[in-house]
Amino acid sequence: MKIVSPLLEYLFSNKMMKQVGSYEGEYTKSVYLPFNTTALVGTQYYLFPDEVLNSKNNTIRCIEIVDSLTNAVAPVSPARDNLSIAQLRQGSLYLTNRKREIIAQIPLALLVRRLNAGKVTFFDFPGTINWQTCFVQFDSLSTGINQTHCLTLRVSYFPKEEKTK
Amino acid sequence: MNNLVIKRSQQIEFRLVGSLGTGKRYFATDIPNLSANNVVVYGIEFFTASQQTTTPTGNTVVSASTGIVCTLRDNKKQEFMYQVPMYTLIRSNNAGLIVLLKPRIINLTDCYVQITNTSSLNLNESVAANIYYDLIDGN
């Protein structure tokens, strides 16, 4: 017999909670944000347009930031170093919807999986995410970031089913 | 084992202004888009300078968490989470699990932190947290 409290049932049914080891997503991909110049405090660094991750076509279920200890070098050309924790703790990720409203703001270091005992961060956004208007912003840069660095995000997602006529 | 799913999130902060003193209350700064009574908070996560050095408002984040307790109040002024150690609410101290709350409308500017030990804390630093919430109409 499985006993579920009304509160747990509410959290599950409203998608506020899910099992840690549960299915992350049907697909996963890494996306990269290489820095072409020295990063500046207060500047918004927008993620590159990505037709796969644009939530009009897909539903994002988890985002992980890959730091330099998880993977030292990003597979971009020319090769760039992934950001270290000292660099990541200086900025935040801002996720926006199609009206460009910020619906989530999360410090970058909180999304590093290895610092959370291997647990990824789950999402279930209301409406749709507009990937190319999501951005990263740094609020201090005592540990510099320049054109040798790259921010790597690993995103898991489900494709939305097409409605048949 | 279950973990929180982020629907919406917003960073909040409690600025250590005036003077540093044990037992003194430092209230959360106002965030206009959370002021309307249509925000239901269901999770909270604190962090220190190990996770974020400076808040988006430009304030230095506290480096220590062991001398701070947090109290959350709802819109009926009830202290539904009273003097919970900040250390307990840091995700990396809980095997990566985010603290879930019974969903309720909070009165953000009524929520506060108190200092129990001033060591490693400095005036004008901020105690930073992320709250996870949904809107009542679900949009």
Interface residues (C-beta under 8 A of the other chain):
Chain A: L7 L8 Y10 L11 N14 K15 M16 M17 K18 Q19 V20 G21 R89 Q90 S92 I103 A104 Q105 I106 P107 A109 L110 L115 N116 A117 G118 K119 T121 F122 F123 D124 F125 P126 G127 Q137 D139 S140 S142
Chain B: M1 N2 N3 L4 V5 I6 K7 R8 S9 Q10 Q11 Y42 G43 E45 F47 A49 S50 Q51 Q52 T53 T54 T55 P56 G58 R91 S92 A95 G96 L97 L100 K102 P103 N130 Y132 D134 L135 G138 N139
